[in-house]
Amino acid sequence: MHRIRKEALEFMLGASRSLHPREFIGFLRAEGDLITEIIVPPAALYGHGFASHQEYLMPIDSTLIGSVHSHPSANNRPSQQDINFFAKGKLNLIIARPYQTINDIAAYDQAGKPVEIETA
């Protein structure tokens, strides 16, 4: 099970609310199984129905374990495009509207299988 610091959780929920109805994207920095912070990629694009970033602008950082992005609907299930992107990290989060609590977040492994997360 992965855990997430309250501050990191509040940041990604707040960013998702602020960008709604555009999608938010970020990356998960962790110490072991504890997500400690959310890294916002430089020059990210936040659009209606998509969020993207330029991989070549991302730092080489072994503490980044996966991604987080929002869906501007109440659906936090991954699309096929999401699952293809998940292959780059071992933990991937999707936040659904209303972006209020950890209950609005679904967590997935690299293959798109659900995993559990909890607040630390």
Backbone torsions as a table, in degrees:
resi	resn	phi	psi	omega
1	MET	NA	138.8	176.1
2	HIS	-98.0	148.1	176.8
3	ARG	-118.8	155.4	179.3
4	ILE	-132.0	132.0	177.0
5	ARG	-62.3	143.9	-178.7
6	LYS	-55.7	-40.9	-178.7
7	GLU	-64.6	-39.9	178.0
8	ALA	-67.0	-41.6	178.2
9	LEU	-61.0	-48.1	-179.5
10	GLU	-63.3	-36.5	179.4
11	PHE	-62.8	-50.5	-175.7
12	MET	-70.5	-32.8	174.9
13	LEU	-66.0	-44.5	179.2
14	GLY	-64.2	-41.7	178.0
15	ALA	-62.9	-40.0	178.9
16	SER	-64.4	-42.8	177.6
17	ARG	-63.3	-43.6	-177.1
18	SER	-64.2	-35.2	-177.1
19	LEU	-88.5	-13.7	-177.3
20	HIS	-53.1	132.9	12.5
21	PRO	-92.2	9.2	174.7
22	ARG	-78.4	157.3	179.4
23	GLU	-85.8	143.8	174.8
24	PHE	-98.3	147.7	172.8
25	ILE	-136.7	142.0	175.8
26	GLY	-156.7	176.3	180.0
27	PHE	-124.9	147.7	-173.8
28	LEU	-94.3	119.9	173.1
29	ARG	-98.0	136.1	-175.8
30	ALA	-139.0	154.6	167.7
31	GLU	-116.2	105.5	-173.6
32	GLY	65.3	-127.3	178.7
33	ASP	-96.6	12.9	179.2
34	LEU	-103.9	116.0	174.8
35	ILE	-75.7	119.4	-173.8
36	THR	-100.0	-30.5	179.0
37	GLU	-160.5	165.6	178.3
38	ILE	-109.3	127.0	179.2
39	ILE	-100.2	123.6	177.7
40	VAL	-90.9	123.4	-177.1
41	PRO	-69.3	142.6	176.7
42	PRO	-63.5	143.5	176.2
43	ALA	58.2	31.2	177.6
44	ALA	-67.3	149.8	175.3
45	LEU	-110.7	129.4	-179.3
46	TYR	-116.5	108.4	-175.2
47	GLY	-121.9	-179.6	176.0
48	HIS	-81.8	106.9	-179.8
49	GLY	89.8	4.8	177.4
50	PHE	-159.7	159.6	168.0
51	ALA	-144.4	140.2	-179.2
52	SER	-145.5	166.2	179.0
53	HIS	-146.6	167.2	177.4
54	GLN	-99.3	110.3	-176.7
55	GLU	-57.9	-34.9	-177.1
56	TYR	-67.6	-15.0	177.2
57	LEU	-88.7	-10.4	-178.6
58	MET	-77.6	140.9	177.6
59	PRO	-71.5	154.6	171.2
60	ILE	-79.0	113.6	-170.0
61	ASP	-147.8	107.0	-177.7
62	SER	-71.0	-8.4	178.5
63	THR	-86.6	-6.3	176.7
64	LEU	-84.1	119.2	-173.0
65	ILE	-109.4	-6.7	-178.3
66	GLY	171.6	-159.8	-171.8
67	SER	-131.3	166.0	171.7
68	VAL	-138.8	139.0	170.8
69	HIS	-150.2	160.2	-178.7
70	SER	-103.9	155.4	169.8
71	HIS	-116.2	129.6	-176.8
72	PRO	-76.9	20.3	177.2
73	SER	-126.5	-175.7	177.2
74	ALA	-84.7	6.0	-177.9
75	ASN	-95.1	115.4	175.7
76	ASN	-111.6	26.6	173.9
77	ARG	-88.0	146.4	-177.2
78	PRO	-78.7	143.1	170.8
79	SER	-82.8	173.1	176.0
80	GLN	-62.9	-37.2	177.2
81	GLN	-62.9	-40.5	176.1
82	ASP	-60.9	-46.4	-178.4
83	ILE	-62.5	-39.1	176.4
84	ASN	-61.2	-39.9	178.9
85	PHE	-70.5	-33.1	-179.0
86	PHE	-59.0	-25.2	-177.5
87	ALA	-58.5	-17.2	-177.8
88	LYS	-85.0	-8.6	-178.2
89	GLY	-146.1	157.4	-177.4
90	LYS	-85.9	-16.1	177.8
91	LEU	-136.9	130.7	-177.7
92	ASN	-136.4	133.0	-176.2
93	LEU	-115.4	141.3	172.4
94	ILE	-123.1	126.7	-179.4
95	ILE	-105.0	128.3	178.7
96	ALA	-105.7	155.5	174.6
97	ARG	-58.9	136.2	22.6
98	PRO	-97.4	11.6	174.4
99	TYR	58.1	47.1	-174.4
100	GLN	-109.1	-39.3	-174.5
101	THR	-140.7	174.7	177.0
102	ILE	-60.7	-21.3	178.1
103	ASN	-68.7	-15.7	177.3
104	ASP	-88.1	2.0	-175.9
105	ILE	-112.2	133.3	171.5
106	ALA	-113.0	139.6	-178.7
107	ALA	-113.6	142.1	-177.3
108	TYR	-138.3	151.4	174.0
109	ASP	-85.9	-172.5	-177.4
110	GLN	-59.2	-30.3	-178.0
111	ALA	-90.3	-1.4	-178.8
112	GLY	88.3	14.1	176.9
113	LYS	-85.6	136.9	-179.8
114	PRO	-61.2	141.0	173.5
115	VAL	-133.0	165.2	-178.0
116	GLU	-97.8	146.0	171.9
117	ILE	-132.7	157.2	175.7
118	GLU	-146.2	159.8	177.8
119	THR	-76.9	137.4	178.7
120	ALA	-91.2	NA	NA
